[in-house]
Structure formats: C-alpha cells, structure tokens
Amino acid sequence: MREATENLDESYRVDRHAQALEAIEAKDVTALKAAITADIEDGAGHLGRKRFLDVESRQLAAQK
C-alpha cells in the first residue's frame, strides 16, 4: 500500500475518483466503468514503473 500512495502527485494527474463520483451522480454506468478501469490501470502503471526503476537501479549499482 505504501508503494501505491508514494508520489501520488506525479502518478495521478487525473482524479479518477472525481470522475467516478460524477458518473454515479449522472447514473452513467459506462462512464463509471471507464473511471474505475482507468483508476486501476493508473495504479498498476505507477507500481510497474516504480518496480522497473527500482530493479534497474539495483542492477546498475551491482555492475559498479
């Protein structure tokens, strides 16, 4: 969970929760699905990038 919430300002430039709330208020199921999907993809992408950079950094340090 800590990894998911680090550096939120750079990984969550679009407020997907606000999009989801707007979709709920509008009773727009399609928009709600899109907002939830995008939120999950944003989070997974953030964690994937962080993991990649961590592994890459360790590999470069081990080569020195």
N, C-alpha and C positions, 0 to 999 in steps of 0.2 A: 504494500500500500504506500509505503514511503516513496518508492521509486515513481509511483504513478502520480504523486502530488508534488514532486520536486519540479521546479521551473515551469509552473503552470502558465505563467505569463507568456512564455515563448511557445508552448505547445498548444495552447487553447486560445487562439486568436478569435475564434468564432464561438459564441456562447451557445452551445448546443442545448443546454438546459432551458435557456430562454426560448429557443426555437420549439422545444418540446412543449413547454407551457403554452406558447401561442397556439400550437396545433391542438392541444387539449381544449383550450378555450374556444377555438373555432370548430371543434368536433371534427377535425380533419385527420382521419386515420392514416392516410397516405403520408401526409407531412409529419405526423408523429413517428411513423416507422422510419422515415428518412432521417429525422433528427436523432433518433436512438441509434440507428445504424452508423451514422456519421460520428456520433459521440464515441461509440465503441471502437470504430476504426481510428479515430484520432488518438485515443488512449493506447491502443495496441501499437500504433505507429510510433508514438512517443517512447514507449517502453522498448520497442525494437531498435530504434535509433540509439537510445541510451545504452542498451546492451552491446550493440555493434561497436559503439565508440569505446566502451569500457574494455571489451575484448581486444580491439585494435590497439588501444593504449598499452595494455599489458604485454601484447606481443612485441610492440616496438621497444618497450622497456627491457624485455628479455633479450633482445638482439644486441643491446649495447653492452 
